[in-house]
């Protein structure tokens, strides 16, 4: 497998996760720090970070999924925005401590609220905050993931407003893109030059099921062609939990 793949390590079976990653020359994307609850326990954060460091494996290509549950860094409510921004900064600080490549964040956009005042405010606040974060953490790539957006428009507007910021990039979630009314080909082609990271799993074109590739309904021959034509060197997280499912996913991608 020439492309770099990543898996989500299971903290309770960390040794086995490391063995699986080594067998397939895969990296890690740490999902421990998605939920804001963990940030209230400094001892737990330290325990997890120390455990990852003790593996003595190369973490330079690893990534981390930043906090996203109940997080809106662009909120018009100063208290909500302040809390959210504090947690996002903690995600980046943990990534810096681990010495990894980048952190994935969600947009926080309400996809159905397609009114100019809301979208313009989101764009303004996003550009201002993420510019500061990119400057504060120049060695870390910040990836903005498409989540519930129906088109790539707002992600592209944000990236273009940050075109001078080299460590701010987009994360293409291929499965999310397949759930939208916009053709997946359009997502890939329009995001191509700005994408530094990919999330990949399978679904039924209706729900974000996080299935093993090849075990849902997505057309992976089309996926393979699109990624080879447009995003050939971009690392891919096989966004699945469970060691057995991850191994099936790695084998599927190896044989595809």
N, C-alpha and C positions, 0 to 999 in steps of 0.2 A: 504494500500500500504506500504509494509515493506521497499522497496527501497526509498531512498530520491530523490524526483524529484524537479526540479527547473523550474521557468518560467522567462520570460523577463518582467520586470515591465514597464508599460506605464507611463511615467512621467506626462502626462497630466491627467491621471486617476489613480494617485498613490494610493489613498485611496481604490479604487476598486481592484487594483492589490494586495494590502496588504490583503484585505478581501478574495480574491480568494486563495492566498497563505496560509492564515490561515485555510481556510476551508479544504484544502487538505494537510496540514502540509508540504507545499512546500517552497523551498528557492527561492532566486532571483539570476539571472545572469544579471548584469547591462550591457546594450549594448550602453549606452550613449556615451561611450568613445572609440568606434571603429574608428570613423572618426577623422583624425588629425585636422580638422577645430575647433573642440570644445576646443582644447588645447591652442588656441590663445586668449581665453576669460576666464581669471581667475575668473571673477565675475560669469560667467555661471557655471564653475566647482564648485565654492563654493556654489552657489544656489542649485545645484543638490545634492551635498554631504550633505549639511545641511538638505535638505528635506528628504533624505533617513534616516538620523540619527534621525530626529524628529518623525519617525514612531514608535520608541521605541520597535522595534521587534528584535529578535535574528538574528544577521547577521553573526554568526560564521561559518555557512555552505554556505554562499553566495559566488558567484564568480563574476568575471568581465571579459568581453571580451576585451582584450587589443587592442590597435591601430593596424590596419593592412592595410588600404587603402594607397597605394603608399609607403609602408614601407618595406625596405630591410636592416635589421641590419647587414647583411653579405656582403653588396655591396663592390665591389673592388674600387669604387669611394669614397674617404675619406669623401667628403662633404655629399653624400647621406647616407653613413653609419653613420656619425656623427649625422645628423638630425634624422634618423630613431631610433638610439639608445637613443637619447634625449627623443623622444616621448614614446618609450617603458619604459624608466625609469619613465616618468610621469604617465603611466598607473599603474605601481607598487606602486608609491607613493600615488596615489589615493586609491588603494586597501588597503594600510597600514593605511591611514587615516580613511577608512570605517571600518577597523577591520574585514576583510573578509578572507575566506579560501584560495582563489587562483585566478590566472589570466591566461586566455587562449590567446596564441599567435599562429600566422601562421608561417609556415616555411620560406616563401618567395622564395621557390625554383621554378625555371622554369622547370616544369615537363618534358617537351620534350627535354631538353638539357641534354642528357645522355652521357656526356663526362667526363672522369676522372678528368681533371684539374679543371673543374667547380665544380664537386661534392666534390672533396677533399678540395678545397678552402672554399666551403660552410660549410663543416664539421668542418674545423679548426676554422673558424671565429665564427661559432655558438657555438662550445664548449667553446671558450675563453670568448665570451660575456655572455652567459647564466650562466656560472660558476660564473662570477663576480656578476651577478644579484642575483643569489641564495644565495651567501654569504652576499650580501648587505641587502637582505630581507629574513632572515632565517625563519620568521614566516609565510611567504606566499609561497604557492605551485605554481610553474610555470608549466603550461601545454602546451605542443607543440602539436598542432592539425594537423592531416592529412587533407590536403586541395585538391590539384590537383595531388598529387603524385600517380603513378600508382601501386606502391607496398609499403609495410611497410619498405623496406630496409633502407632508409636514416634516418627515425625516429629511427629505432632500432640502427643503427650505432651511432647516436647522443646520445641516452640514454645510450648506453654501454660505450661511452667515458666519460659520466658523472655518471657512476655507483656508485661513492662514494658520489654523491650529492643527499641527501634524499628528498629534496624539489623540485627537477626537475623531472617531470613525463610526461606521454603522455596523450593526450585527443583523444579518439577514436570518430571520427565523422562517425557514422554508415551509414548515408545517402551518404556521400562522398565515403565511401568504396564501396558501392553498385554501384557506377558509374564507377568503374575501371575494367580493365580486370582481376584483381586478385579476386578470390572468397572471399566473405565476411567472410566465415569461416576461411580462412587463415589470414585475417586481425585480427580477434578477437583472434584466437589462438596464433598468433605470438606477439601480443601486450599485451596479458593478464597480464603478471607479472609486466608490466611497467605502466599500465593505472590507472590514478587517477580520471578521469573525462570522461563523455560521452556526446556527442551531438546526439540528435535523432529527426528525423522527417521523412516524407514520400516523395517519388518521383516516377518517371515513369521509372527508370533505364536509363534515358537519360539526364535529366536536374536536377539540384539541386533546386527543386521547393519549398522546405520547406512547404510541405503539412502536414495537420493534420494526425497523424498515423491512418491507416485504411482507408484513403480517397485517397490513391495513389495505387501503384502496389507492393510495397515491401511486402515480406512475413513476417508478424509479429509473426506468430507462430514460424518460424525459429529464428527470432530475439529474442523472449522471451526465447527460449531454449538455444541459444548461450550465452545470457547475464546471464542467471541463472547458466549455466554450468561453465562459465569462469570469469564473472565479477559481481558476485552476489551482492557484497556490494558497488559497485562503484556508486556514485550519477549520475543522468541523467538530463541534461537540455533538456526539450522539446522545441526545438529551433524554436519557432513560435511567430509571433506578433499577437496582437488582443486578447482581453480578452475572447471573445466568442469561438474563435478557441482554445485557451489554455484550456478552460474548457472542450471542446470536447476531447482534447488530454488526459487530466487527467482522464476523465471518461473512455476513451478507454483503457488506460493502467491499470486502476483499474479493469476493467472487463476481460482483456486479460487472 
